[in-house]
């Protein structure tokens, strides 16, 4: 989200951007005066504060996913999430309610990784290579010939979370 400007002074308040058909990005927004025309050159300005909140919460979902799997078992896989500038929600299957003790352990695990302030690294590789190197892949999703692997948290050299992901992330957790 942010604002789109043309050289002619047309301004568009962009409320959402979605990636479709490979590398095609579709922007949804409201034109504030004037009209956009096919072929217009535009300048995009991202809402940096909102993006920072999204980046932080998206990265936290990776740490939470890894902590949930360590605390509750490998059957825990992300089934959905909400990543907003001010909060996150993580949906996962588990056969019983999470106990207060388990919840406390999961929270402590995530917070420990954040306090370590470890770097976040990304590398491009084939899906088979990524899974072979320990990356968690959501197999219901379709992947191309090359995927982005995000590693974060843990001690140097031993990340706590390794997942396939094309989203925005912090530089350090």
N, C-alpha and C positions, 0 to 999 in steps of 0.2 A: 504494500500500500504506500501511497505517497501522492505526488502531484506530477502531471505530465504537462509540458509547455510546448507550444509551437512558436516559431519566430514571428508569427502574425499576432501573438498575444492570446491565443486560445489556451485556456487552462482546463485541465481535466483532473478532478479529484478521483484518484484511483483507489478503490476500496478492496480489490482483490486481484490477484494474478495467478493463473493456472497454466501449467505446462501441458500441452496437448500434442499428439502426433509427433513424438520425438522432441524436436527443438523449437516448436512453435509455442510462443507465449501469448496467452490471451489476457488482456487487461479489462476489468470491469470497472466502470466509474461513471461519474456525472460530469457532463460538459458544462463549464461555467462561462457562458457567452461565446458566441461564434460557432464555428462548426469544424470538425475534423474532415479532411479529405484524403482519399487514397493517395499515397505517395508523400504525405506530409512528413517532414523530419521533425522529430520531437526530442525534447530533453526530459529525462526521467529523474525525479528526485525522491529517493526512498525516505520514508518516515523512519529516521535513524533510531529514535527512542523506542518506538514500537518494535522495530527489528531486533534491537538489543534484548528486549524482554522475550521475544520469540526464540532467539538464539539460545538464551540461557535456559529457558524451559525445555526446548527441544533437546539440548544436550543432557539435561537432567533426566529426561525420559530414558536415555541410554543407560545412565548410571542406575536408575531405578529398576530397569529391566534386568540388568545383571545382578543387582542385589536381591531382587525377588527370586531369581533362579537359584542363587546360592542359598537363600534362606528356606525356600519352599520346595524346590526341586526343578528338574529340567522340563517338567510338563508345563511350566509357566512360559507362555509365549504371548506376545502382544496381540490383542484382538481388536484394538482400537485405541485412540487417544485423542485428547484435546490439548493442543498447544496454543496458549493464548499469551499475550504480553504480560499478564499479571498472575497466571496460574497454569497448572497442567492437570490432566487426568489421564490415568493409565488403566486400560481395561485388560483383564487377563482371566483365564480359567483357573479355578482351584476348587477342589471338592468340598471344602469347608471354610467357614469364616477364618480370616487371619486373626490369630490371637494377639492380645496386647503385647505380649513378649516378642512375638515374631515381628510385629509392626515396629516395635522399638529397635530391634536388631537391624531391620531393613533401613530404617531412618538413620541409625548410627553408621551403617555401612556407606550409605550415600554421602552423609555429611563428612565422614573421614576422607573419602575420595575428593570431595570439594576442598577440604582444608589442606590436603597434600599439594594442591595447585599444580598438578601434573599437566604436562603438555598434551594437546590433542593432535593426533597425527592422522593424515589421510594418505592413501595410496590407491592407484588404479591398477586393477588386474582382472583376469577373466573370472567369471562366477565360480568355476571349478577350482581355480587356484585360491580364491578367497575362502571358500568353504574348507578346502584342504589346509589352509593356514589358520583355521579355527574361527572364522567369521560366522556369526549367526545370520542366517538368511531366512526371511519369511517366504516360504516356498510357494505360497499362493500368488506371489507377485511375479511379474515377468521381468526378466533382466536381459539386457543387451549383451553384446560380446565383451564389453568392458564395464566393470562396476567400481564404485567408490567404496573403499573399506575405511571405516572410522575407528580409531583406537583411542581409548581415553581411560583415565583413572589409574589407580594402583601405583606400585613402585616403578621406578625407571626400568624399562625393558619388560615389565610384566603387567600389561594393561588389564583392567578389570572388565572392560567392555570392548568387544570387537564385533562390529555389525556392518552390514551393507547399508549404506544410507547416502542419499544425495542431498540431504537437507542442510540448513545453515547451522553452524556450531561455533561455540566459543573457542578461543585459542588455548585456554587453560581451564581445567575444571577445579 
